[in-house]
Amino acid sequence: MVTRISVVLGCMFRLRKGRTSLQTAVCLLVTTAALSTATYAHDGNSDPDVIHACVSTGNGKVTLVGVNGSCANNENAVHWSIVGPQGATGPQGATGSQGEQGPQGATGAQGATGATGPQGATGAQGATGATGAQGPVGPTTIQVLSGSQSFAASGNFVVPGGVTAVLVDIWGGGGAGDSDCNGAPSGGGGGGYLRATVAVTPGQVIPVTVGAGGAKNFGCGSGGAGGNSSFGTFLFAGGGSGGLIPFHGGTPGVGGTVTGGVFSFVGFSGSEPAGGGSGSSVVYNGPFAPTYGQGGDGGGDASGQPGTAGFVIVRW
């Protein structure tokens, strides 16, 4: 191996020292002549990717031969690569300019929904909306009650100055119980009751009627009916009927009827022998309940009780 390399370097040295073209030509001519004096195969190496040459053992001349060439008996076959080994990687060059933007890729699948974030701050209050249409006028009401007038008997109510509405409670008279000589007495019916607000004008005169209680029968017979109560033509509370005497025992009186009112109740019918309560028994009860318009209890011979009179209260 050392001999082959020294021969090659010696040839290259002579060429690199600037020998004349004649000397170079002699080297080439010797090489050419060597090809014509070959006597043995070219060492069996026919690789086309290496350089094949024959080196004279006498004067060190190098003769290039082809892939299929041969060396003479006084020459040694040598070979070397056409391409040397790859050198070390050089430094990285400068970054080139950015290329044009490529086309947009297809949209990927939607990711999972993230967690709900914190609630944002309350926004500023919006402008006030337009005023809506005015609603219908409601029923007349009484704001403050500053006065009242009661009627235990019929009369007139004169509306005070500045008053445009009054609150009225009205009871019809209760019917009397019968006096049943056959031992089966029945009570009278209770008078009706109602309460209502009535629109009025100052100075207006309104007649008030208070129904009387049903009269007692001092013999053997039916009780008297209670009288009707009214407040002008606005309100009406009927009186209860008296206990009746038919051929076979007493019949209870029927409760009085009512007309108008925010709330109203007919009187209760009498029983055997008790009288019926007034319609206000639905609203008022207990020891302080009013006794207006109560039906009288029935009794035996001349012992049936009269009904209580009606009543009217006006407040403003």
Buried (B, 14 or more C-beta within 10 A) or exposed (E): EEEBEEBBEBBEEBEEEEBEEEEEEEBEEBBEEBBEBBEEEBBEEEEEEBEBBBBBBEEBBBBBBEEEBBBBEBBBBBEEEEEEEEEEEEEEEEEEEEEEEEEEEEEEEEEEEEEEEEEEEEEEEEEEEEEEEEEEEEEEEBEEEEEEBEBEEBEEBEBBEEBEBBBBBBBBBBBBBBBBBEEBBBBBBBBBBBBBBBEBEEEBEBEBBBBBBBBBBEEBBBBBBBBBBBBBEBBBBBBBBBBBBEEEBBBBBBBBBBBBBEEBBBBBBBBBBBBBBBBBBBBBEEEEBBBBBBBBBBBBBEBBBBBBBBBBBBBB
